[in-house]
Amino acid sequence: MKLGELIGPEAALAEDVAGISITGLSADSRDIQSGYLFAALPGVKADGTKFIGEAVAKGASAVVAPQGTEADDVGVPVIEVPEPRHTLSIAAARFFGAQPETSVAVTGTNGKTSVASFVRQLWSRRGLNAASVGTIGVIAPKSTTILNHTTPDPIELHRILAELAGEGVTHLAIEASSHGLQQHRLDGLKLKAGGFTNITRDHLDYHHNFEDYLAQKLRLFRELLQPGDTAVVDIGSEAAERVAAECIARGLNLISVGKRGKTLRLLEAVPDGFSQTLKVLYEGETYEVRLPLVGDFQASNAFVAAGLVMATGATFEEVLPMLAELEGAKGRLDLAGTTDDGAPIFIDYAHTPDALAKAIAALRPYVRHRLLVVFGCGGDRDRGKRPQMGAVATKLADQVYVTDDNPRSEEAADIRRAILSHAPGAIEIGDRTQAIDEAIAHLQAGDVLLVAGKGHETGQIVGNQIIPYSDHDAVAAALKAGEGHARG
Ligand SMILES: CC(=O)N[C@H]1[C@@H](OP(=O)(O)OP(=O)(O)OC[C@H]2O[C@@H](n3ccc(=O)[nH]c3=O)[C@H](O)[C@@H]2O)O[C@H](CO)[C@@H](O)[C@@H]1O[C@H](C)C(=O)N[C@@H](C)C(=O)N[C@H](CCC(=O)O)C(=O)O
């Protein structure tokens, strides 16, 4: 493909430069091959402009770099652009060409994975060829692929989208993480609608403060969606109201959902076994549906998903009965097994104070005796949430086990200490498998156990290594040892 076709309309290129043939794209000098376009990105750890020489030596035919880059005469054009990550995303979209015709993105601190999964399920039930992309990977009718990121880097994303389109996928639901939005990973994706679940404390290690974090989430509605597209907003907080107001001001169609939603209002959610009956107000009429999932927040997620499916052509009457068929996403308040005494064990990805509080609250109605929680916090991530999660867990649960999550480069004991500083009465067991064993061994009839933090993950990151590990396997092994029954 010619350089002019990839970035020409945005960057003013001389004719000879526009005519350069590009055989591939990369933002990593180590991956450059002959004929590639190298995107020199200023990053968190390194400055990509420092690798321009190396990229050219490896065969790059052209370089995209931030304005003001002082590149020596490297022998290939260095094209300066205001935002190289944006340019790279647009170039990746053009290079790989095809993408599903109808795409929607969902952002928010919690619930993205469930909403993307629900949207895919609802579309599939409508007979559409649908896929989802996010934390639990790429889930498509013909394949499932694990990803490193929630929102993949643009080159990987567009390779995936072209493959999906080639497999006949017409509908795509993607998770838009705040990192992904801030780093312009989705700038080349053609979106029809965007969903907003909620926003609470997270990633304050990366985003400077809450306003910055919210502003990155808002990029979806401020920049990626265009007037006439639809925003589906769960009106659950003052921040969500601001999102909704901005969407209207920008000329987006608004579907507001949730307890304070105007389009789909959740009047009541009555727990019913491991399901709940939802009462919904829509255009002045009250409807009921039995959602086979636990927790108020799953009702909110289901409504955001319903709104996104309505934004892409379904009627409310079509979508409503389909909510009764939804399956939970892996590791999202997932019933992993029960002990011989009937005490259920749930696995959830909750790794923020708010998500932990919501997961515990969702399980409370099922507790006749005690609620036990096993959790830890990740290393190299927002440290401020550690004591908060300790406080939330000990306030809301009856017995807390503080264990390791993904310590990454940090000392695991230091992370546990920070949690324990605000977790009076919590039991410390660093080894996660052992913590789960202990908690399960102490379960009695009427108890409920929540294992929080890792959800679907299949590895524990310690230092630079990923050690094979899964909460599902740990629970299954502990139940087997105690002769309980693992499910699913
Ligand atoms: C903190 C962060 O988000 N970093 C992302 C960022 O990397 P970076 O630009 O900071 O990388 P860097 O190491 O500083 O290097 C700068 C540039 O120099 C290049 N380089 C570097 C070395 C070299 O020898 N040659 C070379 O060309 C690098 O390829 C890069 O382009 O841009 C990269 C390209 O887009 C991302 O892959 C990378 O994600 C890292 C791996 C990551 O872990 N990100 C996480 C935090 C993330 O994005 N998480 C969210 C979900 C969060 C959640 O909701 O839980 C996600 O969407 O997954």
The ligand as an SDF file (V2000), in Angstrom:
LIG
                    3D

 58 60  0  0  0  0  0  0  0  0999 V2000
    1.2120    2.0230   30.3200 C   0  0  0  0  0  0  0  0  0  0  0  0
    0.7170    1.6860   28.9540 C   0  0  0  0  0  0  0  0  0  0  0  0
   -0.4760    1.6590   28.7250 O   0  0  0  0  0  0  0  0  0  0  0  0
    1.6350    1.4130   28.0310 N   0  0  0  0  0  0  0  0  0  0  0  0
    1.2410    1.1810   26.6500 C   0  0  0  0  0  0  0  0  0  0  0  0
    2.0400    2.0730   25.7540 C   0  0  0  0  0  0  0  0  0  0  0  0
    3.3690    1.6870   25.8880 O   0  0  0  0  0  0  0  0  0  0  0  0
    4.4200    2.7910   25.9550 P   0  0  0  0  0  0  0  0  0  0  0  0
    4.2840    3.6510   24.7490 O   0  0  0  0  0  0  0  0  0  0  0  0
    4.3140    3.4870   27.2550 O   0  0  0  0  0  0  0  0  0  0  0  0
    5.7450    1.9100   25.8430 O   0  0  0  0  0  0  0  0  0  0  0  0
    7.2360    2.3080   26.1450 P   0  0  0  0  0  0  0  0  0  0  0  0
    7.8810    1.0880   26.6670 O   0  0  0  0  0  0  0  0  0  0  0  0
    7.3210    3.5680   26.9170 O   0  0  0  0  0  0  0  0  0  0  0  0
    7.8570    2.5580   24.6750 O   0  0  0  0  0  0  0  0  0  0  0  0
    7.5190    3.6900   23.8710 C   0  0  0  0  0  0  0  0  0  0  0  0
    7.5840    3.2730   22.4300 C   0  0  0  0  0  0  0  0  0  0  0  0
    8.9270    2.8770   22.1110 O   0  0  0  0  0  0  0  0  0  0  0  0
    8.8870    1.6710   21.4130 C   0  0  0  0  0  0  0  0  0  0  0  0
   10.1630    0.9580   21.5850 N   0  0  0  0  0  0  0  0  0  0  0  0
   10.5950    0.5830   22.8170 C   0  0  0  0  0  0  0  0  0  0  0  0
   11.7780   -0.1300   22.9380 C   0  0  0  0  0  0  0  0  0  0  0  0
   12.5390   -0.4610   21.7880 C   0  0  0  0  0  0  0  0  0  0  0  0
   13.5940   -1.0890   21.8130 O   0  0  0  0  0  0  0  0  0  0  0  0
   12.0460   -0.0300   20.5870 N   0  0  0  0  0  0  0  0  0  0  0  0
   10.8830    0.6540   20.4520 C   0  0  0  0  0  0  0  0  0  0  0  0
   10.5030    0.9890   19.3370 O   0  0  0  0  0  0  0  0  0  0  0  0
    7.7080    0.9260   22.0040 C   0  0  0  0  0  0  0  0  0  0  0  0
    7.2380   -0.0920   21.1320 O   0  0  0  0  0  0  0  0  0  0  0  0
    6.6970    2.0620   22.1400 C   0  0  0  0  0  0  0  0  0  0  0  0
    5.9860    2.2560   20.9540 O   0  0  0  0  0  0  0  0  0  0  0  0
    1.6530    1.9280   24.4040 O   0  0  0  0  0  0  0  0  0  0  0  0
    1.8260    0.5900   23.9380 C   0  0  0  0  0  0  0  0  0  0  0  0
    1.4010    0.6010   22.4810 C   0  0  0  0  0  0  0  0  0  0  0  0
    0.0730    1.0760   22.3600 O   0  0  0  0  0  0  0  0  0  0  0  0
    0.9930   -0.3900   24.7890 C   0  0  0  0  0  0  0  0  0  0  0  0
    1.1880   -1.7050   24.3610 O   0  0  0  0  0  0  0  0  0  0  0  0
    1.4400   -0.2600   26.2400 C   0  0  0  0  0  0  0  0  0  0  0  0
    0.6030   -1.0680   27.0340 O   0  0  0  0  0  0  0  0  0  0  0  0
    1.2580   -1.7420   28.1170 C   0  0  0  0  0  0  0  0  0  0  0  0
    1.9260   -3.0100   27.6070 C   0  0  0  0  0  0  0  0  0  0  0  0
    0.2340   -2.0820   29.2020 C   0  0  0  0  0  0  0  0  0  0  0  0
    0.4460   -2.9390   30.0310 O   0  0  0  0  0  0  0  0  0  0  0  0
   -0.8740   -1.3970   29.2420 N   0  0  0  0  0  0  0  0  0  0  0  0
   -1.9370   -1.6380   30.2100 C   0  0  0  0  0  0  0  0  0  0  0  0
   -1.7610   -0.8010   31.4720 C   0  0  0  0  0  0  0  0  0  0  0  0
   -3.2500   -1.3130   29.5270 C   0  0  0  0  0  0  0  0  0  0  0  0
   -3.2970   -0.7050   28.4640 O   0  0  0  0  0  0  0  0  0  0  0  0
   -4.3530   -1.7410   30.1450 N   0  0  0  0  0  0  0  0  0  0  0  0
   -5.6770   -1.5050   29.6220 C   0  0  0  0  0  0  0  0  0  0  0  0
   -6.7430   -2.0380   30.5530 C   0  0  0  0  0  0  0  0  0  0  0  0
   -6.7270   -1.4410   31.8740 C   0  0  0  0  0  0  0  0  0  0  0  0
   -7.9190   -1.9650   32.6550 C   0  0  0  0  0  0  0  0  0  0  0  0
   -9.0430   -1.4990   32.3900 O   0  0  0  0  0  0  0  0  0  0  0  0
   -7.7160   -2.8120   33.5390 O   0  0  0  0  0  0  0  0  0  0  0  0
   -5.9070   -2.3090   28.3500 C   0  0  0  0  0  0  0  0  0  0  0  0
   -6.6520   -1.8380   27.4760 O   0  0  0  0  0  0  0  0  0  0  0  0
   -5.4240   -3.4510   28.3170 O   0  0  0  0  0  0  0  0  0  0  0  0
  1  2  1  0
  2  3  2  0
  2  4  1  0
  4  5  1  0
  5  6  1  0
  5 38  1  0
  6  7  1  0
  6 32  1  0
  7  8  1  0
  8  9  2  0
  8 10  1  0
  8 11  1  0
 11 12  1  0
 12 13  2  0
 12 14  1  0
 12 15  1  0
 15 16  1  0
 16 17  1  0
 17 18  1  0
 17 30  1  0
 18 19  1  0
 19 20  1  0
 19 28  1  0
 20 21  1  0
 20 26  1  0
 21 22  2  0
 22 23  1  0
 23 24  2  0
 23 25  1  0
 25 26  1  0
 26 27  2  0
 28 29  1  0
 28 30  1  0
 30 31  1  0
 32 33  1  0
 33 34  1  0
 33 36  1  0
 34 35  1  0
 36 37  1  0
 36 38  1  0
 38 39  1  0
 39 40  1  0
 40 41  1  0
 40 42  1  0
 42 43  2  0
 42 44  1  0
 44 45  1  0
 45 46  1  0
 45 47  1  0
 47 48  2  0
 47 49  1  0
 49 50  1  0
 50 51  1  0
 50 56  1  0
 51 52  1  0
 52 53  1  0
 53 54  2  0
 53 55  1  0
 56 57  2  0
 56 58  1  0
M  END
$$$$
